[in-house]
């Protein structure tokens, strides 16, 4: 089992920045990849960015490419999402996700609100 605790959400103005963190505990040695998803009311959860633990390969949704950066600190078992040049359409609940290839683990979600 893996437990995830997120932090770093909040309210920011358009053009501002936020950094989300996701700390994992438990069977962290089994984690193979990490990701950040986001969800707005009435919509499905969508992937924002992914990163592999071993090689650090990343992928981004086109809507955030060039503005968001996903990273991980393997020693701390923590994933990060640096969000720059935030836009009102980035407003959502952001969820951390990790997987060992067999099981999926989710954080509790953190609200990010970008005001115009």
C-alpha positions as CSV (number, residue, x, y, z in Angstrom):
1,X,0.0,0.0,0.0
2,X,1.0,3.5,-0.7
3,X,-0.4,6.7,0.9
4,X,-0.2,10.0,-0.8
5,X,-0.4,13.5,0.8
6,X,-0.7,16.5,-1.4
7,X,0.0,20.2,-0.5
8,X,0.5,23.5,-2.3
9,X,-2.8,24.4,-3.8
10,X,-4.4,27.8,-3.3
11,X,-5.6,31.0,-4.9
12,X,-3.4,32.9,-7.4
13,X,-3.9,35.6,-10.0
14,X,-3.6,35.0,-13.7
15,X,0.1,34.8,-14.6
16,X,1.1,33.6,-11.2
17,X,2.8,30.4,-10.1
18,X,2.1,27.6,-7.7
19,X,4.0,24.5,-6.8
20,X,2.2,21.3,-5.8
21,X,3.9,18.6,-3.8
22,X,2.9,14.9,-3.3
23,X,4.6,12.9,-0.6
24,X,4.3,9.2,-0.7
25,X,4.7,6.8,2.2
26,X,4.4,3.0,2.6
27,X,5.6,0.7,-0.1
28,X,7.3,3.4,-2.1
29,X,10.0,1.2,-3.5
30,X,7.4,-0.4,-5.9
31,X,6.4,2.9,-7.5
32,X,7.1,3.0,-11.2
33,X,5.5,6.2,-12.4
34,X,3.9,9.4,-11.0
35,X,1.4,11.8,-12.5
36,X,-0.8,14.8,-11.8
37,X,-4.4,14.9,-12.9
38,X,-7.0,17.6,-12.6
39,X,-10.8,17.7,-12.4
40,X,-13.4,20.4,-12.7
41,X,-17.0,20.1,-11.6
42,X,-19.0,17.9,-13.9
43,X,-16.0,16.7,-15.9
44,X,-13.9,13.6,-15.9
45,X,-10.4,13.6,-14.3
46,X,-7.8,14.4,-16.9
47,X,-4.1,13.8,-16.9
48,X,-1.9,16.8,-16.8
49,X,1.6,15.4,-16.6
50,X,3.4,12.1,-16.1
51,X,6.9,11.1,-15.1
52,X,8.7,7.8,-14.8
53,X,10.5,7.2,-11.5
54,X,13.6,5.4,-12.9
55,X,14.4,7.5,-16.0
56,X,12.5,10.7,-15.3
57,X,10.8,10.6,-18.7
58,X,8.0,13.2,-18.8
59,X,4.8,13.8,-20.8
60,X,2.4,16.8,-20.7
61,X,-1.0,17.6,-21.9
62,X,-0.9,20.1,-24.7
63,X,-2.8,22.6,-22.6
64,X,0.0,22.9,-20.0
65,X,3.1,22.2,-22.1
66,X,5.7,24.9,-21.7
67,X,4.0,26.2,-18.5
68,X,4.0,23.2,-16.1
69,X,6.9,21.1,-15.0
70,X,6.6,17.7,-13.3
71,X,9.5,16.4,-11.3
72,X,10.3,13.9,-8.6
73,X,12.7,13.4,-5.8
74,X,13.2,9.7,-5.4
75,X,15.0,10.1,-2.1
76,X,12.1,11.9,-0.6
77,X,9.4,9.8,-2.5
78,X,7.9,13.1,-3.6
79,X,6.4,14.3,-6.8
80,X,6.1,18.0,-7.7
81,X,4.2,20.0,-10.2
82,X,5.5,23.5,-10.8
83,X,2.8,25.6,-12.5
84,X,3.8,28.9,-14.1
85,X,1.9,31.5,-16.1
86,X,-1.4,30.1,-14.6
87,X,-4.6,30.8,-16.4
88,X,-8.2,30.8,-15.2
89,X,-8.8,27.6,-17.2
90,X,-6.3,25.9,-15.0
91,X,-8.7,26.2,-12.1
92,X,-9.5,22.7,-10.8
93,X,-8.9,20.1,-8.1
94,X,-5.4,18.6,-8.7
95,X,-4.8,15.0,-7.8
96,X,-1.5,13.2,-7.4
97,X,-1.3,9.7,-8.8
98,X,1.3,6.9,-8.5
99,X,1.4,3.4,-9.7
100,X,3.5,0.3,-9.3
101,X,2.1,-1.1,-12.6
102,X,-0.5,-3.2,-10.7
103,X,-2.2,-0.8,-8.3
104,X,-3.1,2.8,-8.5
105,X,-2.9,5.3,-5.7
106,X,-4.5,8.7,-5.4
107,X,-3.9,11.7,-3.3
108,X,-6.8,13.5,-1.6
109,X,-6.8,16.4,-4.1
110,X,-5.9,20.0,-3.7
111,X,-7.8,23.0,-5.0
112,X,-6.1,25.4,-7.4
113,X,-8.0,28.5,-8.2
114,X,-6.8,31.1,-10.7
115,X,-8.5,34.5,-10.7
116,X,-8.8,36.7,-13.8
